[in-house]
Amino acid sequence: MLSISEIKQLVKLVDESSLTEFEYETEKGKIKMKKGGEHAVSPAVSAPTVQAVLPAPQIETTEVTVTPATSTEDFHVITSPMVGTFYSSPNPESPAFVEVGAMVHEKTVVAIIEAMKLLNDVDADVTGEIVEILASNGELVEFGQPLFKVRKK
């Protein structure tokens, strides 16, 4: 897979080009970039492939495991796909993407993570109800940090 410096170069090239969408996929991972509209999307990497994308001698990678809640209800935790700044809305004047009690489905955008001056959508990846928001608007988040708790439907 690509190194971090190669990803940064790729982001810069795509940003400076007339491309609006770019996708690169191998057995080890997938990088998908989009730009345009209200916000641009930089390398959005699903949690299982991040270890293949971000290996670096000084970076310690950890495997994130979502464990079911101890109650009888089935919960899913939406985690941050990367290090960056968490935003709950597309801009300061807009309402939050979701609030506690909101129903979401797999493709629902629940937040944005800003990384390398590009905005990355965070999708729910599950159908259910938001029961807890675990990050604050403008907060720096880490890879794998829990952002939302969702009661699966």
CYANA upper distance limits for C-alpha pairs under 8 A (distance plus 0.5 A):
  1 MET  CA     26 THR  CA      7.79
  1 MET  CA     28 LYS  CA      6.92
  1 MET  CA     29 GLY  CA      7.42
  1 MET  CA     52 ALA  CA      6.77
  1 MET  CA     53 VAL  CA      6.24
  2 LEU  CA      6 GLU  CA      6.34
  2 LEU  CA      7 ILE  CA      6.78
  2 LEU  CA     53 VAL  CA      6.64
  3 SER  CA      7 ILE  CA      6.73
  3 SER  CA     53 VAL  CA      7.24
  3 SER  CA     54 LEU  CA      7.12
  3 SER  CA     55 PRO  CA      7.75
  3 SER  CA     56 ALA  CA      8.34
  4 ILE  CA      8 LYS  CA      6.70
  4 ILE  CA     53 VAL  CA      8.04
  4 ILE  CA     54 LEU  CA      6.74
  4 ILE  CA     56 ALA  CA      8.46
  5 SER  CA      9 GLN  CA      6.70
  6 GLU  CA     10 LEU  CA      6.57
  7 ILE  CA     11 VAL  CA      6.59
  7 ILE  CA     43 PRO  CA      8.44
  8 LYS  CA     12 LYS  CA      6.75
  9 GLN  CA     13 LEU  CA      6.67
 10 LEU  CA     14 VAL  CA      6.62
 11 VAL  CA     15 ASP  CA      6.44
 11 VAL  CA     33 MET  CA      8.40
 11 VAL  CA     42 SER  CA      7.37
 11 VAL  CA     43 PRO  CA      8.20
 12 LYS  CA     16 GLU  CA      6.61
 13 LEU  CA     17 SER  CA      6.57
 14 VAL  CA     18 SER  CA      8.02
 14 VAL  CA     19 LEU  CA      6.75
 14 VAL  CA     20 THR  CA      8.41
 14 VAL  CA     22 PHE  CA      7.99
 15 ASP  CA     19 LEU  CA      8.29
 15 ASP  CA     35 LYS  CA      8.11
 19 LEU  CA     35 LYS  CA      8.42
 20 THR  CA     34 LYS  CA      5.98
 20 THR  CA     35 LYS  CA      5.52
 20 THR  CA     36 GLY  CA      6.98
 21 GLU  CA     32 LYS  CA      8.08
 21 GLU  CA     33 MET  CA      6.09
 21 GLU  CA     34 LYS  CA      4.76
 21 GLU  CA     35 LYS  CA      6.91
 22 PHE  CA     32 LYS  CA      6.31
 22 PHE  CA     33 MET  CA      5.54
 22 PHE  CA     34 LYS  CA      6.87
 23 GLU  CA     30 LYS  CA      7.90
 23 GLU  CA     31 ILE  CA      6.20
 23 GLU  CA     32 LYS  CA      4.84
 23 GLU  CA     33 MET  CA      6.72
 24 TYR  CA     30 LYS  CA      6.22
 24 TYR  CA     31 ILE  CA      5.64
 24 TYR  CA     32 LYS  CA      6.90
 25 GLU  CA     29 GLY  CA      6.40
 25 GLU  CA     30 LYS  CA      4.71
 25 GLU  CA     31 ILE  CA      6.78
 26 THR  CA     30 LYS  CA      6.78
 28 LYS  CA     49 THR  CA      6.94
 28 LYS  CA     52 ALA  CA      6.21
 28 LYS  CA     53 VAL  CA      8.26
 29 GLY  CA     45 VAL  CA      8.05
 29 GLY  CA     49 THR  CA      5.37
 29 GLY  CA     50 VAL  CA      7.81
 29 GLY  CA     52 ALA  CA      6.79
 29 GLY  CA     53 VAL  CA      7.12
 30 LYS  CA     45 VAL  CA      6.81
 30 LYS  CA     46 SER  CA      8.47
 30 LYS  CA     49 THR  CA      7.68
 31 ILE  CA     43 PRO  CA      5.64
 31 ILE  CA     44 ALA  CA      6.54
 31 ILE  CA     45 VAL  CA      6.44
 32 LYS  CA     41 VAL  CA      8.47
 32 LYS  CA     42 SER  CA      7.45
 32 LYS  CA     43 PRO  CA      5.80
 32 LYS  CA     44 ALA  CA      6.27
 32 LYS  CA     45 VAL  CA      7.99
 33 MET  CA     40 ALA  CA      8.42
 33 MET  CA     41 VAL  CA      5.84
 33 MET  CA     42 SER  CA      5.12
 33 MET  CA     43 PRO  CA      5.78
 33 MET  CA     44 ALA  CA      7.45
 34 LYS  CA     40 ALA  CA      6.23
 34 LYS  CA     41 VAL  CA      5.22
 34 LYS  CA     42 SER  CA      6.91
 35 LYS  CA     39 HIS  CA      7.27
 35 LYS  CA     40 ALA  CA      4.40
 35 LYS  CA     41 VAL  CA      6.13
 35 LYS  CA     42 SER  CA      8.22
 36 GLY  CA     40 ALA  CA      5.92
 38 GLU  CA     90 PRO  CA      7.89
 39 HIS  CA     90 PRO  CA      8.00
 39 HIS  CA    118 LEU  CA      8.29
 39 HIS  CA    119 LEU  CA      6.47
 40 ALA  CA    118 LEU  CA      6.39
 40 ALA  CA    119 LEU  CA      5.79
 40 ALA  CA    120 ASN  CA      7.32
 41 VAL  CA    118 LEU  CA      6.64
 41 VAL  CA    119 LEU  CA      5.65
 41 VAL  CA    120 ASN  CA      4.95
 41 VAL  CA    121 ASP  CA      7.07
 42 SER  CA    115 ALA  CA      8.25
 42 SER  CA    118 LEU  CA      6.21
 42 SER  CA    119 LEU  CA      6.96
 42 SER  CA    120 ASN  CA      6.17
 43 PRO  CA    120 ASN  CA      7.99
 44 ALA  CA     81 PRO  CA      7.62
 44 ALA  CA    120 ASN  CA      6.93
 44 ALA  CA    121 ASP  CA      8.22
 45 VAL  CA     49 THR  CA      6.93
 45 VAL  CA     50 VAL  CA      6.56
 45 VAL  CA     81 PRO  CA      6.76
 45 VAL  CA     82 MET  CA      8.25
 46 SER  CA     50 VAL  CA      7.01
 46 SER  CA     81 PRO  CA      6.59
 47 ALA  CA     64 VAL  CA      8.30
 47 ALA  CA     81 PRO  CA      6.22
 47 ALA  CA    144 GLY  CA      7.80
 49 THR  CA     53 VAL  CA      7.03
 50 VAL  CA     54 LEU  CA      6.44
 50 VAL  CA     81 PRO  CA      8.28
 51 GLN  CA     55 PRO  CA      6.62
 51 GLN  CA     61 THR  CA      6.91
 51 GLN  CA     62 THR  CA      8.44
 55 PRO  CA     59 ILE  CA      7.35
 55 PRO  CA     61 THR  CA      7.92
 56 ALA  CA     60 GLU  CA      8.23
 64 VAL  CA    144 GLY  CA      6.68
 66 VAL  CA     76 HIS  CA      7.70
 66 VAL  CA     77 VAL  CA      7.09
 68 PRO  CA     74 ASP  CA      6.86
 68 PRO  CA     75 PHE  CA      6.49
 68 PRO  CA     76 HIS  CA      7.70
 69 ALA  CA     73 GLU  CA      7.52
 69 ALA  CA     74 ASP  CA      7.10
 69 ALA  CA     75 PHE  CA      6.56
 73 GLU  CA    151 ARG  CA      7.68
 74 ASP  CA    151 ARG  CA      6.46
 74 ASP  CA    152 LYS  CA      6.27
 75 PHE  CA    149 LYS  CA      7.19
 75 PHE  CA    150 VAL  CA      5.98
 75 PHE  CA    151 ARG  CA      5.00
 75 PHE  CA    152 LYS  CA      6.13
 76 HIS  CA    126 VAL  CA      8.11
 76 HIS  CA    149 LYS  CA      6.39
 76 HIS  CA    150 VAL  CA      5.57
 76 HIS  CA    151 ARG  CA      6.86
 76 HIS  CA    152 LYS  CA      7.00
 77 VAL  CA    146 PRO  CA      6.70
 77 VAL  CA    147 LEU  CA      7.74
 77 VAL  CA    148 PHE  CA      6.22
 77 VAL  CA    149 LYS  CA      5.13
 77 VAL  CA    150 VAL  CA      6.66
 78 ILE  CA    124 ALA  CA      7.04
 78 ILE  CA    125 ASP  CA      8.32
 78 ILE  CA    146 PRO  CA      6.40
 78 ILE  CA    147 LEU  CA      6.13
 78 ILE  CA    148 PHE  CA      5.58
 78 ILE  CA    149 LYS  CA      6.88
 78 ILE  CA    150 VAL  CA      8.01
 79 THR  CA    143 PHE  CA      8.09
 79 THR  CA    144 GLY  CA      5.55
 79 THR  CA    145 GLN  CA      5.71
 79 THR  CA    146 PRO  CA      4.75
 79 THR  CA    147 LEU  CA      5.74
 79 THR  CA    148 PHE  CA      7.57
 80 SER  CA    113 ILE  CA      8.33
 80 SER  CA    122 VAL  CA      8.04
 80 SER  CA    141 VAL  CA      7.55
 80 SER  CA    142 GLU  CA      7.19
 80 SER  CA    143 PHE  CA      5.78
 80 SER  CA    144 GLY  CA      5.46
 80 SER  CA    145 GLN  CA      5.80
 80 SER  CA    146 PRO  CA      6.91
 80 SER  CA    147 LEU  CA      6.91
 81 PRO  CA    122 VAL  CA      8.12
 81 PRO  CA    143 PHE  CA      6.00
 81 PRO  CA    144 GLY  CA      6.64
 82 MET  CA    113 ILE  CA      8.14
 82 MET  CA    115 ALA  CA      8.38
 82 MET  CA    141 VAL  CA      8.35
 82 MET  CA    142 GLU  CA      6.77
 82 MET  CA    143 PHE  CA      4.76
 82 MET  CA    144 GLY  CA      7.62
 83 VAL  CA    113 ILE  CA      8.37
 83 VAL  CA    115 ALA  CA      7.40
 83 VAL  CA    140 LEU  CA      7.95
 83 VAL  CA    141 VAL  CA      6.14
 83 VAL  CA    142 GLU  CA      4.88
 83 VAL  CA    143 PHE  CA      5.44
 84 GLY  CA    113 ILE  CA      6.11
 84 GLY  CA    114 GLU  CA      5.74
 84 GLY  CA    115 ALA  CA      5.32
 84 GLY  CA    140 LEU  CA      6.11
 84 GLY  CA    141 VAL  CA      6.07
 84 GLY  CA    142 GLU  CA      7.25
 85 THR  CA    113 ILE  CA      5.79
 85 THR  CA    114 GLU  CA      5.51
 85 THR  CA    115 ALA  CA      7.35
 85 THR  CA    138 GLY  CA      6.29
 85 THR  CA    139 GLU  CA      6.08
 85 THR  CA    140 LEU  CA      4.91
 85 THR  CA    141 VAL  CA      6.46
 86 PHE  CA    111 ALA  CA      7.54
 86 PHE  CA    112 ILE  CA      6.47
 86 PHE  CA    113 ILE  CA      5.25
 86 PHE  CA    114 GLU  CA      7.18
 86 PHE  CA    135 ALA  CA      7.77
 86 PHE  CA    136 SER  CA      7.66
 86 PHE  CA    137 ASN  CA      6.30
 86 PHE  CA    138 GLY  CA      5.85
 86 PHE  CA    139 GLU  CA      5.90
 86 PHE  CA    140 LEU  CA      6.66
 86 PHE  CA    141 VAL  CA      6.86
 87 TYR  CA    111 ALA  CA      6.31
 87 TYR  CA    112 ILE  CA      5.59
 87 TYR  CA    113 ILE  CA      6.67
 87 TYR  CA    114 GLU  CA      8.13
 87 TYR  CA    136 SER  CA      8.27
 87 TYR  CA    137 ASN  CA      5.40
 87 TYR  CA    138 GLY  CA      6.07
 87 TYR  CA    139 GLU  CA      8.15
 88 SER  CA     96 ALA  CA      5.62
 88 SER  CA     97 PHE  CA      6.52
 88 SER  CA     98 VAL  CA      8.09
 88 SER  CA    110 VAL  CA      7.67
 88 SER  CA    111 ALA  CA      5.34
 88 SER  CA    112 ILE  CA      7.03
 88 SER  CA    136 SER  CA      8.21
 88 SER  CA    137 ASN  CA      6.00
 89 SER  CA     94 SER  CA      6.55
 89 SER  CA     95 PRO  CA      6.47
 89 SER  CA     96 ALA  CA      4.84
 89 SER  CA     97 PHE  CA      5.80
 89 SER  CA    111 ALA  CA      6.93
 89 SER  CA    112 ILE  CA      7.72
 90 PRO  CA     94 SER  CA      6.93
 90 PRO  CA     96 ALA  CA      8.19
 90 PRO  CA     97 PHE  CA      8.08
 90 PRO  CA    111 ALA  CA      8.45
 90 PRO  CA    112 ILE  CA      7.70
 97 PHE  CA    109 VAL  CA      7.26
 97 PHE  CA    110 VAL  CA      5.77
 97 PHE  CA    111 ALA  CA      6.74
 98 VAL  CA    102 ALA  CA      6.41
 98 VAL  CA    110 VAL  CA      6.21
 98 VAL  CA    111 ALA  CA      8.39
 98 VAL  CA    130 ILE  CA      8.18
 99 GLU  CA    130 ILE  CA      7.39
 99 GLU  CA    133 ILE  CA      8.06
100 VAL  CA    129 GLU  CA      8.24
100 VAL  CA    130 ILE  CA      5.58
100 VAL  CA    131 VAL  CA      5.74
100 VAL  CA    132 GLU  CA      6.37
100 VAL  CA    133 ILE  CA      7.39
101 GLY  CA    129 GLU  CA      6.28
101 GLY  CA    130 ILE  CA      5.77
101 GLY  CA    131 VAL  CA      6.46
102 ALA  CA    129 GLU  CA      6.08
102 ALA  CA    130 ILE  CA      5.97
103 MET  CA    127 THR  CA      8.05
103 MET  CA    128 GLY  CA      6.15
103 MET  CA    129 GLU  CA      4.94
103 MET  CA    130 ILE  CA      6.96
104 VAL  CA    108 THR  CA      6.20
104 VAL  CA    124 ALA  CA      7.16
104 VAL  CA    126 VAL  CA      7.83
104 VAL  CA    127 THR  CA      5.99
104 VAL  CA    128 GLY  CA      5.97
104 VAL  CA    129 GLU  CA      6.56
104 VAL  CA    130 ILE  CA      7.78
105 HIS  CA    124 ALA  CA      6.86
105 HIS  CA    125 ASP  CA      7.33
105 HIS  CA    126 VAL  CA      5.99
105 HIS  CA    127 THR  CA      4.43
105 HIS  CA    128 GLY  CA      6.91
106 GLU  CA    123 ASP  CA      7.13
106 GLU  CA    124 ALA  CA      5.66
106 GLU  CA    125 ASP  CA      4.34
106 GLU  CA    126 VAL  CA      4.92
106 GLU  CA    127 THR  CA      6.08
107 LYS  CA    123 ASP  CA      6.02
107 LYS  CA    124 ALA  CA      6.72
107 LYS  CA    125 ASP  CA      6.69
108 THR  CA    123 ASP  CA      5.86
108 THR  CA    124 ALA  CA      6.02
108 THR  CA    125 ASP  CA      8.15
109 VAL  CA    121 ASP  CA      6.65
109 VAL  CA    122 VAL  CA      6.10
109 VAL  CA    123 ASP  CA      4.92
109 VAL  CA    124 ALA  CA      6.84
110 VAL  CA    121 ASP  CA      8.19
110 VAL  CA    122 VAL  CA      6.33
110 VAL  CA    123 ASP  CA      6.23
110 VAL  CA    124 ALA  CA      6.60
111 ALA  CA    121 ASP  CA      6.69
111 ALA  CA    122 VAL  CA      5.71
111 ALA  CA    123 ASP  CA      7.88
112 ILE  CA    119 LEU  CA      6.61
112 ILE  CA    120 ASN  CA      5.82
112 ILE  CA    121 ASP  CA      5.20
112 ILE  CA    122 VAL  CA      6.13
113 ILE  CA    119 LEU  CA      6.26
113 ILE  CA    120 ASN  CA      5.59
113 ILE  CA    121 ASP  CA      7.09
113 ILE  CA    122 VAL  CA      7.55
114 GLU  CA    118 LEU  CA      6.03
114 GLU  CA    119 LEU  CA      4.94
114 GLU  CA    120 ASN  CA      6.57
115 ALA  CA    119 LEU  CA      6.97
115 ALA  CA    120 ASN  CA      7.94
126 VAL  CA    152 LYS  CA      7.47
127 THR  CA    152 LYS  CA      6.40
127 THR  CA    153 LYS  CA      6.42
128 GLY  CA    150 VAL  CA      6.48
128 GLY  CA    151 ARG  CA      5.85
128 GLY  CA    152 LYS  CA      4.80
128 GLY  CA    153 LYS  CA      5.21
129 GLU  CA    150 VAL  CA      5.83
129 GLU  CA    151 ARG  CA      5.67
129 GLU  CA    152 LYS  CA      7.17
129 GLU  CA    153 LYS  CA      7.99
130 ILE  CA    148 PHE  CA      7.44
130 ILE  CA    149 LYS  CA      6.54
130 ILE  CA    150 VAL  CA      5.01
130 ILE  CA    151 ARG  CA      6.98
131 VAL  CA    148 PHE  CA      8.18
131 VAL  CA    149 LYS  CA      6.14
131 VAL  CA    150 VAL  CA      6.00
131 VAL  CA    151 ARG  CA      6.95
132 GLU  CA    148 PHE  CA      6.20
132 GLU  CA    149 LYS  CA      5.50
132 GLU  CA    150 VAL  CA      7.62
133 ILE  CA    147 LEU  CA      6.64
133 ILE  CA    148 PHE  CA      5.14
133 ILE  CA    149 LYS  CA      7.02
134 LEU  CA    146 PRO  CA      6.96
134 LEU  CA    147 LEU  CA      5.24
134 LEU  CA    148 PHE  CA      5.88
134 LEU  CA    149 LYS  CA      7.93
135 ALA  CA    139 GLU  CA      7.29
135 ALA  CA    141 VAL  CA      8.36
135 ALA  CA    146 PRO  CA      8.18
135 ALA  CA    147 LEU  CA      5.76
135 ALA  CA    148 PHE  CA      8.02
141 VAL  CA    145 GLN  CA      6.92
